[in-house]
């Protein structure tokens, strides 16, 4: 069975965009079975990862979804 590598690639792309290495998002968010079910990655990104980044950038006027959202990151993947 081939494991889906997209979540790991997206996490790498996400962390490359975060301006503070100490605030990098760890892999534990992607180590749950639910992530690999239909819509699981999108749900985890929307409910777990993006809220962390919204808090990190609070008051900075950054569009977190535009910068760190799945559509934006997927556009960067080879």
Backbone as ProteinMPNN parsed JSONL, in Angstrom:
{"seq_chain_A": "XXXXXXXXXXXXXXXXXXXXXXXXXXXXXXXXXXXXXXXXXXXXXXXXXXXXXXXXXXXXXXXXXXXXXXXXXXXXXX", "coords_chain_A": {"N_chain_A": [[0.844, -1.192, 0.0], [0.67, 2.117, -0.938], [1.683, 4.984, 0.732], [0.138, 8.135, 1.227], [1.889, 10.905, 0.317], [1.382, 13.563, 0.136], [0.4, 15.095, 2.453], [2.776, 15.336, 4.049], [4.454, 16.713, 2.308], [3.008, 19.076, 2.039], [3.153, 20.016, 4.656], [5.897, 20.542, 4.849], [6.074, 22.604, 2.937], [4.417, 24.482, 4.152], [5.835, 25.058, 6.562], [8.077, 26.201, 5.457], [7.086, 28.636, 4.713], [6.488, 29.907, 7.079], [7.521, 32.512, 9.103], [9.037, 32.279, 11.4], [11.179, 30.11, 12.729], [11.013, 28.854, 15.18], [8.346, 28.543, 15.503], [7.442, 26.584, 13.868], [5.214, 24.172, 12.481], [4.52, 21.075, 13.82], [4.715, 17.52, 12.961], [2.763, 16.005, 14.238], [0.081, 16.718, 13.942], [-0.624, 15.568, 11.584], [-0.512, 12.904, 11.948], [-2.65, 11.324, 12.517], [-5.264, 8.999, 11.936], [-7.622, 10.014, 10.857], [-6.869, 12.114, 9.219], [-6.245, 10.989, 6.813], [-8.568, 10.15, 5.727], [-11.495, 10.693, 3.666], [-11.686, 14.07, 3.045], [-10.39, 14.626, 5.396], [-7.79, 15.771, 5.684], [-8.229, 18.395, 4.836], [-10.092, 19.21, 6.788], [-8.559, 18.977, 9.156], [-6.57, 20.85, 8.608], [-8.09, 23.199, 8.463], [-9.281, 23.337, 11.023], [-7.35, 22.903, 12.966], [-4.627, 23.624, 12.233], [-4.659, 26.133, 10.767], [-6.003, 27.845, 12.694], [-3.982, 28.042, 14.69], [-2.036, 29.469, 13.316], [-3.424, 31.802, 12.768], [-3.616, 32.857, 15.329], [-0.896, 33.217, 15.865], [-0.248, 35.24, 14.05], [-1.838, 37.314, 14.867], [-3.243, 40.51, 14.696], [-1.491, 41.432, 12.77], [-2.421, 41.817, 10.252], [-2.348, 39.891, 8.271], [-3.498, 37.732, 5.735], [-4.267, 34.8, 6.621], [-5.333, 32.425, 5.52], [-4.915, 32.824, 2.776], [-2.154, 32.864, 2.695], [-1.275, 30.506, 4.007], [-3.091, 28.519, 3.432], [-4.468, 25.418, 2.13], [-4.965, 25.427, -0.68], [-3.249, 27.427, -1.618], [-0.746, 26.408, -0.84], [-0.716, 23.937, -2.157], [-0.498, 24.81, -4.769], [2.14, 25.401, -4.908], [3.516, 23.049, -4.77], [5.507, 20.559, -6.48]], "CA_chain_A": [[0.0, 0.0, 0.0], [1.415, 3.372, -1.06], [1.219, 6.019, 1.647], [-0.033, 9.45, 0.621], [2.962, 11.794, 0.735], [0.974, 14.962, 0.027], [0.407, 15.825, 3.727], [4.146, 15.652, 4.461], [4.949, 17.764, 1.402], [2.311, 20.313, 2.397], [3.72, 20.484, 5.928], [7.196, 21.139, 4.517], [5.815, 23.878, 2.26], [3.883, 25.375, 5.179], [6.901, 25.502, 7.453], [8.968, 27.077, 4.696], [6.45, 29.966, 4.655], [6.395, 30.498, 8.416], [8.681, 33.393, 9.254], [9.692, 32.044, 12.685], [11.497, 28.687, 12.8], [10.566, 28.332, 16.468], [6.907, 28.356, 15.452], [7.134, 25.581, 12.848], [4.152, 23.247, 12.816], [5.042, 19.716, 13.896], [4.013, 16.489, 12.196], [1.747, 15.273, 15.01], [-1.253, 17.019, 13.414], [-0.86, 14.744, 10.409], [-0.251, 11.513, 12.309], [-3.906, 10.723, 12.941], [-5.924, 8.296, 10.832], [-8.651, 10.862, 10.269], [-6.272, 12.977, 8.196], [-6.151, 10.239, 5.561], [-9.918, 9.826, 5.257], [-12.09, 11.69, 2.764], [-11.851, 15.394, 3.635], [-9.706, 14.709, 6.688], [-6.688, 16.724, 5.649], [-8.824, 19.735, 4.771], [-10.684, 19.497, 8.095], [-7.469, 19.184, 10.112], [-5.92, 22.121, 8.255], [-9.021, 24.288, 8.777], [-9.663, 23.413, 12.434], [-6.194, 22.769, 13.873], [-3.405, 24.315, 11.813], [-4.908, 27.553, 10.476], [-6.225, 28.632, 13.915], [-2.686, 28.328, 15.323], [-1.366, 30.509, 12.55], [-4.177, 33.045, 12.984], [-3.186, 33.375, 16.63], [0.504, 33.641, 15.722], [-0.202, 36.482, 13.273], [-2.898, 38.205, 15.341], [-2.951, 41.934, 14.643], [-0.494, 41.757, 11.744], [-3.096, 42.082, 8.988], [-2.004, 38.856, 7.297], [-4.565, 36.817, 5.35], [-3.685, 33.495, 6.948], [-5.765, 31.411, 4.56], [-4.243, 33.068, 1.493], [-0.723, 32.573, 2.835], [-0.999, 29.16, 4.505], [-4.166, 27.587, 3.097], [-4.101, 24.271, 1.29], [-4.937, 25.774, -2.107], [-2.023, 28.188, -1.855], [0.412, 25.518, -0.702], [-0.746, 22.944, -3.235], [-0.016, 25.463, -5.972], [3.594, 25.501, -4.815], [4.11, 21.719, -4.858], [5.862, 20.098, -7.833]], "C_chain_A": [[0.884, 1.248, 0.0], [0.836, 4.411, -0.096], [1.162, 7.361, 0.919], [1.029, 10.4, 1.172], [2.561, 13.27, 0.694], [0.959, 15.681, 1.384], [1.814, 16.218, 4.195], [4.734, 16.76, 3.592], [4.302, 19.109, 1.72], [2.856, 20.887, 3.701], [5.082, 21.133, 5.703], [7.016, 22.51, 3.863], [5.286, 24.914, 3.257], [4.997, 25.928, 6.048], [7.918, 26.386, 6.746], [8.407, 28.499, 4.625], [6.353, 30.653, 6.015], [7.68, 31.262, 8.687], [9.474, 33.172, 10.544], [9.926, 30.543, 12.84], [11.055, 28.058, 14.115], [9.068, 28.067, 16.497], [6.501, 27.342, 14.378], [6.075, 24.613, 13.364], [4.705, 21.827, 12.752], [4.177, 18.697, 13.173], [2.885, 15.795, 12.95], [0.331, 15.54, 14.517], [-1.621, 16.097, 12.259], [-0.686, 13.25, 10.686], [-1.497, 10.801, 12.837], [-4.604, 10.106, 11.728], [-6.932, 9.169, 10.111], [-8.137, 11.767, 9.163], [-6.325, 12.298, 6.83], [-7.505, 9.724, 5.071], [-10.406, 10.939, 4.344], [-12.327, 13.009, 3.498], [-11.109, 15.611, 4.935], [-8.585, 15.727, 6.735], [-7.23, 18.151, 5.654], [-9.405, 20.146, 6.127], [-9.598, 19.79, 9.14], [-6.79, 20.523, 9.863], [-6.774, 23.298, 8.724], [-9.252, 24.445, 10.287], [-8.495, 23.355, 13.41], [-5.024, 23.672, 13.488], [-3.648, 25.805, 11.559], [-5.232, 28.369, 11.73], [-4.934, 28.958, 14.679], [-1.983, 29.49, 14.633], [-2.096, 31.841, 12.65], [-3.78, 33.682, 14.311], [-1.764, 33.924, 16.549], [0.608, 35.006, 15.03], [-1.253, 37.502, 13.706], [-2.432, 39.665, 15.3], [-1.965, 42.359, 13.573], [-1.125, 42.042, 10.379], [-2.771, 41.078, 7.899], [-3.233, 37.997, 7.017], [-3.99, 35.403, 5.484], [-4.083, 32.429, 5.934], [-5.073, 31.589, 3.209], [-2.769, 32.662, 1.561], [-0.436, 31.11, 3.157], [-2.069, 28.132, 4.16], [-3.713, 26.494, 2.147], [-4.027, 24.625, -0.188], [-3.646, 26.502, -2.464], [-0.796, 27.277, -1.827], [0.452, 24.459, -1.806], [-0.249, 23.526, -4.548], [1.495, 25.558, -6.036], [4.269, 24.135, -4.982], [4.433, 21.334, -6.301], [4.865, 19.073, -8.349]], "O_chain_A": [[1.751, 1.398, 0.861], [-0.365, 4.68, -0.114], [2.027, 7.678, 0.103], [1.057, 10.665, 2.374], [3.309, 14.131, 1.159], [1.468, 16.799, 1.464], [2.01, 17.329, 4.687], [5.431, 17.643, 4.091], [4.958, 20.149, 1.677], [3.003, 22.102, 3.836], [5.385, 22.163, 6.304], [7.723, 23.461, 4.198], [5.668, 26.083, 3.207], [5.088, 27.139, 6.248], [8.552, 27.231, 7.379], [9.166, 29.459, 4.492], [6.155, 31.866, 6.08], [8.78, 30.735, 8.523], [10.494, 33.829, 10.75], [8.98, 29.788, 13.058], [10.756, 26.865, 14.163], [8.573, 27.427, 17.425], [5.325, 27.261, 14.023], [6.05, 24.281, 14.55], [5.29, 21.428, 11.745], [3.035, 18.986, 12.815], [2.115, 15.054, 12.338], [-0.538, 14.68, 14.657], [-2.801, 15.873, 11.99], [-0.711, 12.434, 9.765], [-1.392, 9.786, 13.527], [-4.533, 10.645, 10.623], [-7.082, 9.077, 8.893], [-8.891, 12.145, 8.266], [-6.437, 12.971, 5.806], [-7.573, 8.953, 4.114], [-9.793, 12.004, 4.266], [-13.085, 13.054, 4.467], [-11.197, 16.69, 5.52], [-8.445, 16.461, 7.713], [-6.742, 19.007, 6.391], [-9.233, 21.284, 6.564], [-9.714, 20.742, 9.913], [-6.471, 21.246, 10.807], [-6.269, 24.261, 9.301], [-9.4, 25.566, 10.774], [-8.648, 23.727, 14.574], [-4.495, 24.4, 14.327], [-2.917, 26.647, 12.081], [-4.77, 29.506, 11.83], [-4.814, 30.04, 15.252], [-1.414, 30.371, 15.278], [-1.464, 32.898, 12.62], [-3.627, 34.9, 14.402], [-1.471, 34.981, 17.107], [1.455, 35.825, 15.387], [-1.524, 38.455, 12.976], [-1.362, 40.003, 15.807], [-1.635, 43.542, 13.479], [-0.433, 42.464, 9.453], [-2.906, 41.388, 6.715], [-3.93, 37.582, 7.943], [-3.324, 34.892, 4.584], [-3.251, 31.614, 5.534], [-4.691, 30.607, 2.572], [-2.212, 32.17, 0.58], [0.526, 30.536, 2.647], [-1.956, 26.975, 4.567], [-2.706, 26.629, 1.451], [-3.12, 24.17, -0.884], [-3.028, 26.221, -3.49], [0.079, 27.369, -2.687], [1.519, 24.128, -2.322], [0.354, 22.817, -5.353], [2.063, 25.774, -7.106], [5.457, 24.066, -5.298], [3.728, 21.729, -7.23], [5.01, 18.58, -9.468]]}, "name": "protein", "num_of_chains": 1, "seq": "XXXXXXXXXXXXXXXXXXXXXXXXXXXXXXXXXXXXXXXXXXXXXXXXXXXXXXXXXXXXXXXXXXXXXXXXXXXXXX"}
